[in-house]
Amino acid sequence: MKPGVGFGLLLLCCLAVAAPATTSRLERTWLFGNEYVRLDKWAASAGLRFDPGPRNREPRVTGNGTTLRFEADSSKAVVNGIMVHLSSPIAIRNGLAYIQPVDVTSTLEPLVSPATQQRKPVHICLDAGHGGSDPGFLAGKEKEKKYTLLLAKEVGDQLSKAGYKVSYTRTGDSFVKLPSRPELARKRGADLFVSLHFNSEGKGETVKGVEVYCMTPARTSSTNARGEGAESGLYTGNRFDPKNVLLAYQVQKSLVTRLGLEDRGVRRARYAVLRDAEMPAILVESGYLSNRSESQRIFDPAYRRQLARAIVDGIQDYKQLVSQE
């Protein structure tokens, strides 16, 4: 459910306090009815180097082991080789590159300078997508719900062997309402919520690859508009925007680099399982069942073990970045 006004005001205050000072000191420019800041000015304030690129159309920001690549009029950024979707395109005006402040505070800075926390994430709640009367995508006689559950159990087994506590929103072929899934994670005291799905594309079999979704920042556009509702305000899940994107990025990076899968990027959506989560949460689309070659791999238990290994490694990478020693 969408938080009330009182919660929204409190959350706005929390987000304002959490926003890095690097953006609050930067001069704002209005473009297309929205606030932007200069990309080169942000880079300098963060101790990074700025390069406008060929014809001032392909800016790059580098330094401290980080390489950020952008393209004029595109909302796709490449962060250390992994695609990340911004809420708005990079704007080039009079040879200068501009970016929206929310993309700095909710996407770039959490990836460039992850914030640590005292409590290490030790309890992971795994959500096998669909189930029961909801089969998910049908690939011939094969149902998505079967393979999300098989993947969830494999991920859970590997997490348990790595020392994590694991819980599930479903362990059999049962229907669980979407709002109940993050609520189950909250009741069980989970530190992270990971929803597992497989993708589909109705326009053909050529689309393939992996993408990981996290919560859309307040008052910004989602990467996709399917099934998320029209509201764009604050939700419970926005409390964890920096950690959401960091977790999504680490899992996406792991899937792409460890398995060589096509990189469709870190994306944003207001799915119910993300917007109602009271802990960092992601939704993983681990491949396309609508793609014949990719679906055959998904049906293979040995390949699903590889998928699970990559997801677990991404969670482990996230834990190392946010945990204080």
Residue, then its C-alpha position, 0 to 999 in steps of 0.5 A: m500500500k502507498p504510505g500516508v502523508g505523514f509517512g511521506l513527509l518523514l521519508l522526504c526528510c530522511l531522503a534529504v538528510a541522506a542526499p550527498a552534499t555534492t549535489s546540494r552545493l551544485e547550481r541547478t539548471w532548468l531543462f524541459g521543466n526539470e532540474y539538472v546539474r552539470l555533469d562536469k561540476w558533479a564529477a569535480s565535486a566527487g574527486l573524479r575526472f570529466d571528459p566531454g568525449p567526441r563532439n561533446r556527445e559521449p561524456r565520460v567520468t573516471g577516477n578512483g577505479t570507476t569509469l562512467r560512460f554516457e551518451a547525449d540524449s540517452s538514459k543509458a549509462v555504463v558503470n564499469g562496463i555494466m549498463v544502468h538505466l537512468s531516470s532521464p536522458i543526459a542533456i547536452r546544451n551549448g557543449l555542456a553535459y547535464i544530468q538530473p540530481v536524482d540520478v546522481t543521488s539515487t544511482l551514481e553515487p551509491l555505486v561510486s561510493p557505497a555507504t556502509q552499515q553496522r549490521k551485515p545482511v545475513h537473512i535473505c528472503l527469496d521470492a519465487g515468482h508466480g505460483g498456483s493459479d498464476p503460471g507466469f509465461l508459458a514456453g510450450k508446456e513449460k510454466e515459468k512458475k516451475y522454474t522460478l521455484l527451482l531457481a529459488k531453491e538452488v539459490g537458497d541451498q547455495l546461500s545456506k552453504a555460505g552461512y546465510k539464513v534463508s526463507y521463502t515466500r513459497t516452497g511449493d506450487s501455491f499462489v501468494k498475493l503480491p503485497s503478501r510477499p514483501e510482508l512475509a519477508r518483513k515478518r521473518g526479519a529478512d535483511l534482503f528481499v530477492s524476487l526471482h523471475f524469467n522474462s518474455e517478449g511477445k514480439g519475437e524470439t530474438v530478445k535475450g539477456v538478463e536484467v535486474y529491477c529495483m525500486t523507482p525513485a520518487r517522482t521519476s519515470s520507471t524504465n518500464a511501464r508494465g503493471e506498475g500503476a500510475e502513482s509516482g510518489l514515495y513508497t516504503g521501498n524508497r527508504f532503501d533507494p541507495k542500497n536497492v540500486l547497489l544490490a541490483y547492480q552487483v547481481q546484474k554485474s555478476l550475472v553478466t561477467r560470470l556467465g557472459l550473458e547479454d547485459r540488458g541493464v539495471r532497471r527501475a519499476r514500481y512492482a508491488v514486491l519492490r515498492d512495499a519492501e521494508m528492506p533492500a529489494i530487487l527483482v531478477e529477470s534471469g533470462y528469456l523463456s520466450n527465446r528458444s535457445e535461452s529457454q533450453r538453458i533455463f530448463d537445464p539443472a546444471y545451468r540453473r546452478q550456474l545462474a544461482r551461483a552468479i546471483v549468490d556471488g552478487i549478493q556476497d559482493y553487495k555484503q562486502l561493500v556495505s558491511q563495516e569491519 
